[in-house]
Amino acid sequence: MSEPGHMPVTPDPVPSHQARSEQRRRVAWSAAFAALALIACLVGYGMWRHAQTSAMAQQILRHEHNMVPTVRTKAVSAVGDPKTIDLTGTMDAFESATLYARATGYISKRNVDIGSRVRAGDLLATIAAPDLDQQLSQARAQVAQLEAALEQARATEQLARANNERTSRLVTQGWQSQQQGDTDRLTFAAQSAGVRVATANLEAQKAQVSRLEQLTSFERVTAPFDGVITARQVDVGSLVTADTANGTALFSIARTNTLRVQAYVPQDAALAIKDGSQADVNVPEIPERTFRGTIARNANALQAGTRTLLTEVDLDNADGALHPGLYCTVHFTIPRKQPVMIVPAEAVIFDERGLSVAVAADGRAHLRRIELAADEGAQVDVRQGLNAGERVILNPPIDIADGMTINATDADAERDRKVATQ
């Protein structure tokens, strides 16, 4: 019950749908304004950073443009002396041979082994060939038999000659018939022919004896030249055969007091190779010694596949310091047809226009086109484009241009200072 004189209290009404929509719009506008403000701040900061970076880049470009690069230079030297080319080579024995059996039999004695040094004519081994010895004895006996037969034929011939001479006189005087005369004459002719047959048989048998004597001489295996035994394929008791196709190999011998060093000279130096010229040889395992040799011979024709000239250098090896088969380096001295300029390879510029170098003169760089005579690796020989005494720039900047201002230093002087301070 309400008190008299007072109205009843009612709750606030619920906000309407229109009020809630208005409130959401105000919140959305506030968020959008905040996002726009943030974007504007970010854009402004980015523009400021871009302007700052551009200004810094422009400052660096102006600094680089105005900066004078410091380059190292080296003087060009003219060389007219003969040049040396280094080529790989292989050492071979001056003479080498494999000795085969020429008589069939057994090894009865062996006098040498691997590494034995022998002289020409030294007995290396003896082959026992009893069959061959018996054939020789039989052939000699047949020679004696044929010699006796020849003597018999000659005696018979003399008797026939005497009868023929006697009968021919009697026929002339009429004391003997013509028939008997013909018989004695033809008998003498037959006996003369028999002497010739016996003589031929004897000569044939003597030839057979000579052949067998030659074969029996092969029972003694001797050294064909002075050298060293490099291989032994038989021992005492080994059966050896004298077959011409598959004969038994006995020994290998090599003459090593003089060695042949073979090298292949490229075409650009082949025409300058002359027999009788000196060549030096080095072996990696003997670095402290240089062996002096002489160009003894060359093939006089370049190989079609490699365009190289096979050249042999004779090397004295009387002390036995070297062995066949060694790998070595041969130094050939080649005369130059004209003087060349020696330039370090690091000074050469290679671009779409070819080869060039940058020459330092009067505080500026001047590009020069060059023509190479040879590329030696660390340095190149320049045939045209440079003069002696000019200074080339080592490791020139990638943006170097003709007429660029530079600050040149002497690379040799810098190196000497560094060595002095160490």
Sequence and secondary structure as in RCSB ss.txt:
>XXXX:A:sequence
MSEPGHMPVTPDPVPSHQARSEQRRRVAWSAAFAALALIACLVGYGMWRHAQTSAMAQQILRHEHNMVPTVRTKA
VSAVGDPKTIDLTGTMDAFESATLYARATGYISKRNVDIGSRVRAGDLLATIAAPDLDQQLSQARAQVAQLEAAL
EQARATEQLARANNERTSRLVTQGWQSQQQGDTDRLTFAAQSAGVRVATANLEAQKAQVSRLEQLTSFERVTAPF
DGVITARQVDVGSLVTADTANGTALFSIARTNTLRVQAYVPQDAALAIKDGSQADVNVPEIPERTFRGTIARNAN
ALQAGTRTLLTEVDLDNADGALHPGLYCTVHFTIPRKQPVMIVPAEAVIFDERGLSVAVAADGRAHLRRIELAAD
EGAQVDVRQGLNAGERVILNPPIDIADGMTINATDADAERDRKVATQ
>XXXX:A:secstr
   TT           HHHHHHHHHHHHHHHHHHHHHHHHHHHHHHHHHHHHHHHHHHHHHHHHHH   EEEEEE
 EEE S EEEEEEEEEEEEEEEEEE SS EEEEEE   TT EE TT EEEEEE HHHHHHHHHHHHHHHHHHHHH
HHHHHHHHHHHHHHHHHHHHHHHTSS HHHHHHHHHHHHHHHHHHHHHHHHHHHHHHHHHHHHHHHHTTEEE SS
SEEEEEE   TT EE   TTT  EEEEEEEEEEEEEEEEEEHHHHTT  TT EEEEE TT TT  EEEEEEEEEE
EE TTT EEEEEEEEE TT    TT EEEEEEEE  SS EEEEEGGGEEEETTEEEEEEEETTEEEEEE EEEEE
 SSEEEEEES  TT EEEES  TT  TT B EEEEHHHHHHHHHHH 
